[in-house]
């Protein structure tokens, strides 16, 4: 299933928020605020209609779509970090 163009930014936000929770925990920062950002980002990602489409297509399709989206988000973030 091809990934729609609007999906990667949603998944990037989730990965960034997840990393933000880890950074907050390690720095004895505000983990609750970081978790709130993560939950908001995850809810926005999960609200995208591709997940329902993938769920109805077949179980492996859902997992493969999720993994492809996650991998693309991580590549994008890692590429930004390397360019900085």
MORA-V932901 format. One record per backbone hydrogen bond with DSSP energy under -0.5 kcal/mol. NH is the residue of the N-H (numbers start at 1). CO is the residue of the C=O. Records with the same first field share a line. If there is no record, write none. Layout:
BEGIN
NH: CO ; CO
END
This chain:
BEGIN
7: 4
8: 4
10: 6 ; 7
11: 7
12: 8
13: 9
14: 10
15: 11
16: 12
17: 13
18: 14
19: 15
20: 16
21: 17
22: 18
23: 19
24: 20
25: 21
26: 22
27: 23
28: 25
29: 24
31: 29
34: 30
35: 31
36: 32
37: 33
38: 34
39: 35
40: 36
41: 37
42: 38
43: 39
44: 40
45: 41
46: 42
47: 43
48: 45
51: 48
53: 49
54: 50
55: 51
56: 52
57: 53
58: 54
62: 58
63: 59
64: 60
65: 61
66: 62
67: 63
68: 64
69: 65
70: 66
71: 67
72: 68
73: 69
74: 70
75: 71
76: 72
77: 73
78: 74
79: 75
80: 76
81: 77
82: 78
83: 79
84: 80
END
